[in-house]
Amino acid sequence: VRSTAHAGDRYVVGLEAQNRHRALSPEDAMTLAMQTLAEEADKGTMERAANAPPTRTARERHRDIVRVLGSGKIIGAVPTDPPSEFGHISYKVRIKDRLSSRVVTALFKPRVPGDDAGWHRSPIEWVAYELNLLLGLDVVPPVALRCDVHVDDKHWYEGAFIYLVEHNNHVDGASDSSSESDSDGGHHHHGGGGVSVLRDVPQEDWGIGVDHLLSDTRILDVLLQNSDRHHGHLLFGPHWCKTKEDGSAAMVPFLIDHAAGFRPEAYVALDQENAFQTGAVERISASTYLRLRFLHPGVLKKTFGGVLTGRELQLLQARRDGLLAYFDRRVEEHGLDAVVFDDR
């Protein structure tokens, strides 16, 4: 606060020096000073959103994976098998790091004309990943967007490369570059390799409370307006970066398939039922509650401008504001302990 106030003082002093021949009214000077303070606060908010843990830690852990996804050499590609029941095009690809011998397996979702009426808008996969990091969640596998790529002897203008969750694709070990066999995949194409549908995993093995996970999931889906969160998109498997004490991959819940987000006709709210039939979301984790406050318009524009439209950014901000208003009201009515999860 002190440095921001000093910035405002410097601005007013400098302004007075430049305008000695035409004095500003005290009201105008105060307005300009407040504008400068707001701009300085915006910068501070963006820095906190980008660097506050756990986002900074997650980005550091993800850095190598995202680099391979975003700039590695594509050395193999096969259409996903079985194909999407809705006709959505996707490929299982192998990407070689240009700086090492590592090979990463990924799911490539090319962008198609019309985005299949909004149900297959592949850049939203990246938006979901980045938004998940901004919220401090790390439950969406890493994603990179690429333009002008050749996959399966076809040229694609744009598409999302999504880290494929499976045991031999863990960050601490290269995936088997000699194998191109597909997992059993199903509709989600993240099968085999120890990956399970979350509802088939005992809740005591999740590593997170049921209400906590479903709260974070619904908050993310409200922001994305992702109405496609069925059981096939709530999975359990080896995390892309986190490890256990023995060095093996930590087994965690994770979320997939966000390409249906931001459809204008979608409506996702906290009071709607979820796949586990646990009812409306009435509580929020302390970390997520704090990180929502960091989602300032400047942060959203800097992160998602060029992928989301101006109108979509406005609506995203409005949904964030609505979420905060809802939980702030609940805290006021019921008390902090009744509404906010302890992250420890």
QUIFENMO-V755678 format. One record per pair of residues at least 4 apart in sequence whose ideal C-beta (glycine too) atoms are under 6 Angstrom apart, sorted by the first residue. I is the first residue (numbers start at 1). J is the second residue. If there is no record, write none. Layout:
# QUIFENMO-V755678
i	j
I	J
I	J
This chain:
# QUIFENMO-V755678
i	j
4	37
4	40
7	40
8	33
8	36
8	37
11	36
12	29
12	33
24	28
24	29
42	298
45	296
46	298
46	299
47	51
48	52
48	294
49	134
49	294
49	299
51	56
53	57
54	58
54	136
55	133
55	136
58	62
58	133
58	138
61	241
62	66
62	142
65	142
65	163
66	70
66	142
66	144
68	72
68	95
68	97
68	104
69	106
69	144
69	161
70	144
72	95
72	96
72	97
73	96
74	93
74	95
75	94
75	96
76	94
76	180
77	91
77	93
77	151
77	152
78	92
78	180
79	91
80	90
80	92
80	189
81	182
84	88
88	120
89	110
90	107
90	109
91	108
91	151
91	152
92	182
93	106
93	108
94	103
94	105
95	104
95	106
96	103
97	102
102	174
103	174
103	175
103	177
105	164
105	169
105	175
106	161
106	162
106	163
106	164
107	162
107	164
107	189
108	151
108	159
108	161
109	122
109	159
109	160
110	156
110	159
111	122
111	158
111	159
115	120
115	121
116	120
118	263
119	260
120	259
121	259
122	159
122	160
122	259
123	145
123	307
124	258
124	259
124	261
124	262
125	143
125	160
125	162
125	258
125	259
126	143
126	145
126	160
127	131
127	304
128	140
128	224
128	258
129	140
129	143
130	303
132	137
132	140
135	288
135	291
136	287
136	291
137	216
139	254
139	255
140	255
141	162
141	163
141	165
141	240
142	163
143	160
143	162
144	161
145	160
147	158
149	156
150	155
163	240
164	169
165	190
165	195
165	237
166	193
167	193
167	194
167	238
168	175
168	176
169	175
170	238
170	249
171	240
171	241
183	191
183	192
184	191
184	192
185	189
185	191
186	191
187	232
188	232
188	256
190	195
190	235
190	256
191	195
194	237
194	238
195	235
195	237
196	200
196	201
196	236
197	231
198	234
198	235
198	236
198	253
199	231
201	205
201	236
203	210
206	253
207	252
208	212
208	213
212	285
212	341
213	253
214	274
214	278
215	281
215	283
215	284
216	288
218	281
221	226
221	229
221	268
222	268
222	319
223	319
224	261
225	261
225	262
225	266
225	268
226	258
226	261
227	266
227	268
228	260
229	233
230	275
231	275
233	256
233	257
235	254
236	253
238	249
239	249
239	250
239	252
242	250
243	247
243	250
244	248
244	250
262	312
270	280
270	281
271	280
283	339
283	341
284	288
284	289
284	327
285	341
285	343
286	340
286	343
287	343
289	340
292	323
292	324
295	299
295	320
297	317
300	304
300	313
300	316
301	305
301	313
304	308
308	312
308	313
324	328
330	334
330	339
331	336
331	339
334	338
334	339
336	340
